[in-house]
Amino acid sequence: MSAPLLRARWFDGLRSQPRPVLVVLVPGPRGPSLQLHPLDADGGPVRSFAHDAIGWPEAWNARRAQARVVVDLRDAGSLEIDDGAQWHALREAAGGRPGIAQRMQTHLRVFVVVLLAAVLGLWAFYRYGTPWAAAQLAGHVPLGWEQGLSAQAMDELDRSYLQPSKLAPERQAELQAAFRTLVQQAGPDLARYPHYAPVMTLSFRSGIGPNAFALPGGTMVMTDALVEASSLAKTGDDALLGVLAHEMGHVVHRHGTRLVVEQGVLNVGLGLALGDVSSLISMGSTLLTSMAYRRSHETEADCFAVRLMQKAGRPIAPMADLLLTIDGPDGDAHEGPDHGKKNGEKDQNGEKRGGKATEGTTDASALASLLSSHPATAERAQRMKAGTVAGCVAR
């Protein structure tokens, strides 16, 4: 049985007038191929076009085919067919299958499924893909770049928000000595990235509430208010050292750098997925990442603190007591260390943050928490008080 023939006009790009032809669609393993049989006086041989050499027109409506279709023959010009319905029927009979774009255009259910799959894929890329990629890439970021970034951040904090410490020099020297002893215990056995050995430094500042935060490259800051809170709570210096051990965990695991890299990965990924929408990408990725530590980062830092304090022969319970005193047993008493959020505000993981804003913890705490924000402080403190943290991997 001969294949059905379809009349068409062939614009071959060599003549000013179209040539009348008969079109035959021939079934093939990868889809139909196309043959042209010239009908004009010049005649000529039959022209054949493989499936991949044809720009197949798409249908726009499942119930009503377009009246006229144009078939792209690449370098050989194009075909114009007046009977669109017959063209699509012949293509289907020859084994042609519509692509995903056409099925989305002609079937609402397909469109909805693809849309949901795309949204799910973007969410999975943000939730799992970017953190994983950032963790891998962060290991290749030079320490000098981290230190330069931290220096700029500290300059901005000192210039706009923080104030010099008012702690007595003797008290600062006492805490610095205890901090240096703790740093000496953080050997290669606690390292997250091989050959990454930042110099840990501690500075004291005032101007904001009870807070401690770490910047990439080893810079750590503790506020006078946190030292005073520890004194009032009678938790001793072990509590402050536990907080610093936690911040050292953020540095060793390069959490701040990973967040910066993650934002860059997210920008690139969204750019590839959505096209050139740079302003939207920049704003959207900033809102998504919000530069707040993820729950997994907090677990890693908590585990590091527990291991380091145990190695140093110091208890972790005083740190937990200090956090509970500042943050309250339900996490809503006061603004806790590294909390830059106001009462009732939630972080990117949906965890309730902080409590009543302490005086002086508005913009400064928000900026300080840019690279260090702790979700679920009360819950974490209760676990650390027992000396264990859920999710810690024994080493």
VOTI-297364 format. One line per field, with one value per residue (C-alpha): residue in three letters; x, y, z; residue number from 0. Coordinates in steps of 0.02 Angstrom, whole numbers. Layout:
// residues N
type: c(ALA, ...)
xx: c(X, ...)
yy: c(Y, ...)
zz: c(Z, ...)
seq: c(NUM, ...)
// end
This chain:
// residues 395
type: c(MET, SER, ALA, PRO, LEU, LEU, ARG, ALA, ARG, TRP, PHE, ASP, GLY, LEU, ARG, SER, GLN, PRO, ARG, PRO, VAL, LEU, VAL, VAL, LEU, VAL, PRO, GLY, PRO, ARG, GLY, PRO, SER, LEU, GLN, LEU, HIS, PRO, LEU, ASP, ALA, ASP, GLY, GLY, PRO, VAL, ARG, SER, PHE, ALA, HIS, ASP, ALA, ILE, GLY, TRP, PRO, GLU, ALA, TRP, ASN, ALA, ARG, ARG, ALA, GLN, ALA, ARG, VAL, VAL, VAL, ASP, LEU, ARG, ASP, ALA, GLY, SER, LEU, GLU, ILE, ASP, ASP, GLY, ALA, GLN, TRP, HIS, ALA, LEU, ARG, GLU, ALA, ALA, GLY, GLY, ARG, PRO, GLY, ILE, ALA, GLN, ARG, MET, GLN, THR, HIS, LEU, ARG, VAL, PHE, VAL, VAL, VAL, LEU, LEU, ALA, ALA, VAL, LEU, GLY, LEU, TRP, ALA, PHE, TYR, ARG, TYR, GLY, THR, PRO, TRP, ALA, ALA, ALA, GLN, LEU, ALA, GLY, HIS, VAL, PRO, LEU, GLY, TRP, GLU, GLN, GLY, LEU, SER, ALA, GLN, ALA, MET, ASP, GLU, LEU, ASP, ARG, SER, TYR, LEU, GLN, PRO, SER, LYS, LEU, ALA, PRO, GLU, ARG, GLN, ALA, GLU, LEU, GLN, ALA, ALA, PHE, ARG, THR, LEU, VAL, GLN, GLN, ALA, GLY, PRO, ASP, LEU, ALA, ARG, TYR, PRO, HIS, TYR, ALA, PRO, VAL, MET, THR, LEU, SER, PHE, ARG, SER, GLY, ILE, GLY, PRO, ASN, ALA, PHE, ALA, LEU, PRO, GLY, GLY, THR, MET, VAL, MET, THR, ASP, ALA, LEU, VAL, GLU, ALA, SER, SER, LEU, ALA, LYS, THR, GLY, ASP, ASP, ALA, LEU, LEU, GLY, VAL, LEU, ALA, HIS, GLU, MET, GLY, HIS, VAL, VAL, HIS, ARG, HIS, GLY, THR, ARG, LEU, VAL, VAL, GLU, GLN, GLY, VAL, LEU, ASN, VAL, GLY, LEU, GLY, LEU, ALA, LEU, GLY, ASP, VAL, SER, SER, LEU, ILE, SER, MET, GLY, SER, THR, LEU, LEU, THR, SER, MET, ALA, TYR, ARG, ARG, SER, HIS, GLU, THR, GLU, ALA, ASP, CYS, PHE, ALA, VAL, ARG, LEU, MET, GLN, LYS, ALA, GLY, ARG, PRO, ILE, ALA, PRO, MET, ALA, ASP, LEU, LEU, LEU, THR, ILE, ASP, GLY, PRO, ASP, GLY, ASP, ALA, HIS, GLU, GLY, PRO, ASP, HIS, GLY, LYS, LYS, ASN, GLY, GLU, LYS, ASP, GLN, ASN, GLY, GLU, LYS, ARG, GLY, GLY, LYS, ALA, THR, GLU, GLY, THR, THR, ASP, ALA, SER, ALA, LEU, ALA, SER, LEU, LEU, SER, SER, HIS, PRO, ALA, THR, ALA, GLU, ARG, ALA, GLN, ARG, MET, LYS, ALA, GLY, THR, VAL, ALA, GLY, CYS, VAL, ALA, ARG)
xx: c(0, 74, 99, -28, 23, 1, 9, 125, 224, 412, 511, 684, 775, 837, 685, 569, 413, 366, 371, 219, 266, 190, 247, 266, 303, 397, 402, 573, 652, 686, 529, 463, 573, 508, 510, 473, 406, 416, 261, 320, 382, 564, 530, 688, 733, 640, 719, 731, 756, 801, 698, 832, 855, 677, 607, 441, 302, 207, 20, -50, -220, -271, -444, -408, -255, -190, -252, -78, 87, 265, 396, 577, 694, 850, 966, 838, 710, 536, 370, 201, 51, -128, -206, -132, -250, -201, -16, -26, -131, -5, 140, 56, 16, 199, 254, 286, 268, 245, 384, 364, 340, 194, 115, 126, 41, -100, -131, -162, -122, 50, 83, 37, 146, 296, 272, 265, 418, 512, 465, 514, 678, 719, 676, 784, 925, 913, 886, 1012, 1110, 1178, 1233, 1322, 1407, 1456, 1532, 1640, 1691, 1728, 1878, 1961, 1932, 2098, 2117, 2178, 2012, 1919, 2031, 2007, 1818, 1819, 1929, 1805, 1659, 1744, 1785, 1602, 1545, 1667, 1630, 1441, 1382, 1506, 1598, 1763, 1755, 1738, 1796, 1943, 2108, 2144, 1979, 2012, 2187, 2115, 1989, 2118, 2235, 2096, 2047, 2225, 2235, 2072, 2135, 2288, 2173, 2093, 2211, 2198, 2083, 1945, 1980, 1844, 1953, 2130, 2270, 2150, 2227, 2163, 2236, 2099, 2087, 1970, 1913, 1796, 1668, 1520, 1371, 1257, 1178, 1242, 1321, 1468, 1500, 1631, 1689, 1775, 1961, 1964, 1903, 1791, 1704, 1627, 1526, 1544, 1360, 1390, 1532, 1421, 1277, 1390, 1445, 1266, 1214, 1368, 1407, 1593, 1718, 1682, 1517, 1606, 1736, 1596, 1521, 1691, 1715, 1550, 1608, 1772, 1668, 1590, 1764, 1837, 1689, 1698, 1512, 1523, 1620, 1502, 1355, 1439, 1484, 1309, 1233, 1347, 1300, 1117, 1139, 1220, 1092, 942, 1023, 1040, 863, 772, 879, 946, 848, 997, 908, 773, 903, 1009, 862, 782, 939, 980, 807, 820, 990, 971, 1149, 1084, 1168, 1073, 1020, 1153, 1285, 1228, 1237, 1414, 1468, 1384, 1470, 1636, 1608, 1565, 1718, 1836, 1775, 1788, 1964, 2012, 1939, 1807, 1619, 1494, 1347, 1392, 1377, 1205, 1155, 1213, 1114, 959, 978, 992, 869, 748, 690, 566, 681, 581, 657, 796, 901, 1027, 1204, 1212, 1028, 991, 804, 667, 531, 428, 531, 579, 735, 744, 711, 551, 625, 569, 713, 761, 648, 623, 749, 884, 930, 1061, 1031, 935, 1038, 1201, 1139, 1063, 1231, 1325, 1209, 1245, 1372, 1314, 1133, 1074, 903, 818, 942, 845, 822, 1005, 1059, 959, 1045, 1218, 1187, 1178, 1346, 1276, 1206, 1085, 1166, 1347, 1457, 1584, 1765)
yy: c(0, 168, 306, 450, 604, 783, 936, 1076, 1226, 1215, 1375, 1309, 1475, 1465, 1531, 1678, 1570, 1417, 1247, 1131, 964, 808, 765, 587, 544, 380, 289, 261, 198, 374, 450, 487, 550, 661, 646, 783, 742, 897, 928, 1076, 1069, 1063, 903, 837, 693, 652, 741, 647, 724, 626, 650, 753, 867, 935, 1069, 985, 1111, 1092, 1086, 1224, 1153, 973, 997, 1116, 1104, 1263, 1292, 1312, 1241, 1282, 1145, 1201, 1106, 1196, 1236, 1170, 1306, 1271, 1192, 1277, 1162, 1226, 1075, 1075, 942, 819, 855, 814, 659, 594, 629, 532, 388, 382, 362, 543, 582, 757, 826, 879, 1061, 1017, 904, 1047, 1163, 1044, 951, 1042, 888, 872, 1056, 1042, 887, 967, 1127, 1032, 930, 1090, 1171, 1012, 1004, 1185, 1156, 999, 1093, 1231, 1117, 980, 1021, 1191, 1142, 988, 1084, 1225, 1101, 1028, 1195, 1278, 1163, 1249, 1428, 1511, 1556, 1728, 1763, 1719, 1831, 1976, 1954, 1948, 2103, 2201, 2137, 2184, 2358, 2383, 2317, 2427, 2579, 2567, 2457, 2389, 2486, 2454, 2333, 2403, 2244, 2265, 2225, 2094, 2006, 2010, 1938, 1800, 1749, 1763, 1644, 1516, 1535, 1503, 1347, 1286, 1322, 1214, 1065, 1084, 970, 880, 749, 881, 956, 954, 1003, 933, 1061, 1199, 1278, 1456, 1559, 1579, 1754, 1823, 2003, 2087, 2218, 2308, 2396, 2245, 2119, 1947, 1881, 1787, 1759, 1692, 1756, 1652, 1628, 1619, 1789, 1773, 1909, 1900, 2043, 2117, 2081, 1894, 1896, 1994, 1873, 1727, 1816, 1851, 1671, 1608, 1484, 1519, 1534, 1357, 1424, 1558, 1435, 1318, 1459, 1494, 1309, 1312, 1463, 1376, 1235, 1357, 1413, 1237, 1179, 1340, 1371, 1556, 1522, 1381, 1500, 1628, 1493, 1420, 1585, 1590, 1411, 1456, 1607, 1503, 1363, 1478, 1571, 1410, 1356, 1522, 1614, 1791, 1862, 1924, 2050, 1925, 1790, 1905, 1957, 1785, 1689, 1815, 1792, 1603, 1582, 1733, 1696, 1607, 1447, 1290, 1166, 1046, 1180, 1202, 1016, 1010, 1156, 1082, 915, 1003, 1098, 939, 847, 993, 1028, 843, 837, 990, 911, 1046, 1022, 1072, 1090, 1268, 1327, 1248, 1331, 1500, 1481, 1428, 1575, 1699, 1620, 1549, 1368, 1394, 1499, 1660, 1746, 1852, 1875, 1735, 1725, 1744, 1789, 1932, 1903, 1985, 1899, 1775, 1791, 1629, 1574, 1491, 1320, 1379, 1377, 1510, 1624, 1726, 1819, 1997, 2108, 2162, 2346, 2378, 2217, 2283, 2319, 2269, 2096, 2074, 2111, 2007, 1862, 1875, 1736, 1661, 1630, 1489, 1408, 1311, 1368, 1300, 1129, 1117, 1175, 1038, 907, 979, 984, 795, 794, 726, 803, 714, 683, 682, 554, 470, 490)
zz: c(0, -53, 74, 72, -27, 30, -82, -29, -91, -82, -58, -101, -84, -263, -354, -328, -342, -239, -322, -310, -232, -159, 17, 79, 262, 277, 446, 522, 686, 750, 677, 503, 362, 222, 32, -93, -267, -379, -489, -593, -772, -717, -623, -547, -433, -273, -123, 41, 213, 369, 527, 616, 466, 480, 594, 634, 668, 831, 859, 969, 1010, 1044, 967, 823, 712, 632, 454, 382, 437, 386, 387, 405, 288, 351, 204, 79, 120, 187, 147, 162, 184, 182, 267, 442, 507, 371, 399, 584, 548, 420, 538, 677, 558, 507, 688, 731, 916, 985, 1094, 1274, 1222, 1109, 1240, 1365, 1241, 1200, 1364, 1528, 1630, 1550, 1579, 1763, 1787, 1702, 1802, 1966, 1917, 1876, 2041, 2135, 2040, 2082, 2265, 2272, 2187, 2318, 2468, 2429, 2272, 2319, 2496, 2429, 2289, 2408, 2532, 2393, 2318, 2485, 2508, 2359, 2417, 2467, 2650, 2597, 2512, 2671, 2775, 2656, 2660, 2850, 2863, 2757, 2861, 3025, 2958, 2915, 3083, 3179, 3075, 3080, 3224, 3350, 3484, 3573, 3718, 3893, 3978, 4095, 4008, 4141, 4104, 3917, 3944, 4053, 3920, 3781, 3874, 3898, 3716, 3655, 3763, 3686, 3509, 3541, 3569, 3396, 3303, 3135, 3212, 3219, 3047, 2914, 2766, 2748, 2751, 2807, 2962, 2990, 3131, 3262, 3336, 3468, 3485, 3607, 3561, 3639, 3564, 3542, 3658, 3713, 3556, 3482, 3299, 3182, 3014, 2880, 2904, 3095, 3156, 3309, 3408, 3581, 3653, 3826, 3853, 3833, 3959, 4080, 4052, 4095, 4254, 4306, 4270, 4366, 4226, 4232, 4091, 4031, 3963, 3862, 3801, 3746, 3643, 3566, 3530, 3436, 3336, 3299, 3228, 3105, 3052, 3038, 2935, 2831, 2852, 2811, 2652, 2606, 2619, 2507, 2381, 2395, 2345, 2193, 2146, 2165, 2053, 1917, 1932, 1923, 1779, 1680, 1722, 1697, 1572, 1582, 1728, 1826, 1937, 1987, 2019, 2126, 2233, 2241, 2288, 2425, 2499, 2486, 2567, 2684, 2738, 2895, 2949, 2905, 3038, 2973, 2999, 3179, 3208, 3140, 3249, 3402, 3373, 3352, 3515, 3611, 3545, 3573, 3750, 3794, 3722, 3824, 3981, 4001, 4027, 3893, 4014, 4068, 3888, 3877, 4041, 3976, 3815, 3911, 4030, 3887, 3768, 3896, 3912, 3771, 3665, 3691, 3842, 3770, 3617, 3619, 3552, 3363, 3354, 3239, 3225, 3323, 3423, 3323, 3164, 3080, 2992, 2820, 2898, 2981, 3156, 3278, 3322, 3470, 3587, 3638, 3556, 3677, 3673, 3541, 3445, 3295, 3140, 3224, 3272, 3100, 3021, 3148, 3114, 2929, 2949, 3113, 3162, 3273, 3252, 3394, 3526, 3675, 3596, 3551, 3723, 3808, 3701, 3729, 3916, 3909, 3819, 3656, 3499, 3384, 3216, 3277, 3192, 3303, 3252)
seq: c(0, 1, 2, 3, 4, 5, 6, 7, 8, 9, 10, 11, 12, 13, 14, 15, 16, 17, 18, 19, 20, 21, 22, 23, 24, 25, 26, 27, 28, 29, 30, 31, 32, 33, 34, 35, 36, 37, 38, 39, 40, 41, 42, 43, 44, 45, 46, 47, 48, 49, 50, 51, 52, 53, 54, 55, 56, 57, 58, 59, 60, 61, 62, 63, 64, 65, 66, 67, 68, 69, 70, 71, 72, 73, 74, 75, 76, 77, 78, 79, 80, 81, 82, 83, 84, 85, 86, 87, 88, 89, 90, 91, 92, 93, 94, 95, 96, 97, 98, 99, 100, 101, 102, 103, 104, 105, 106, 107, 108, 109, 110, 111, 112, 113, 114, 115, 116, 117, 118, 119, 120, 121, 122, 123, 124, 125, 126, 127, 128, 129, 130, 131, 132, 133, 134, 135, 136, 137, 138, 139, 140, 141, 142, 143, 144, 145, 146, 147, 148, 149, 150, 151, 152, 153, 154, 155, 156, 157, 158, 159, 160, 161, 162, 163, 164, 165, 166, 167, 168, 169, 170, 171, 172, 173, 174, 175, 176, 177, 178, 179, 180, 181, 182, 183, 184, 185, 186, 187, 188, 189, 190, 191, 192, 193, 194, 195, 196, 197, 198, 199, 200, 201, 202, 203, 204, 205, 206, 207, 208, 209, 210, 211, 212, 213, 214, 215, 216, 217, 218, 219, 220, 221, 222, 223, 224, 225, 226, 227, 228, 229, 230, 231, 232, 233, 234, 235, 236, 237, 238, 239, 240, 241, 242, 243, 244, 245, 246, 247, 248, 249, 250, 251, 252, 253, 254, 255, 256, 257, 258, 259, 260, 261, 262, 263, 264, 265, 266, 267, 268, 269, 270, 271, 272, 273, 274, 275, 276, 277, 278, 279, 280, 281, 282, 283, 284, 285, 286, 287, 288, 289, 290, 291, 292, 293, 294, 295, 296, 297, 298, 299, 300, 301, 302, 303, 304, 305, 306, 307, 308, 309, 310, 311, 312, 313, 314, 315, 316, 317, 318, 319, 320, 321, 322, 323, 324, 325, 326, 327, 328, 329, 330, 331, 332, 333, 334, 335, 336, 337, 338, 339, 340, 341, 342, 343, 344, 345, 346, 347, 348, 349, 350, 351, 352, 353, 354, 355, 356, 357, 358, 359, 360, 361, 362, 363, 364, 365, 366, 367, 368, 369, 370, 371, 372, 373, 374, 375, 376, 377, 378, 379, 380, 381, 382, 383, 384, 385, 386, 387, 388, 389, 390, 391, 392, 393, 394)
// end
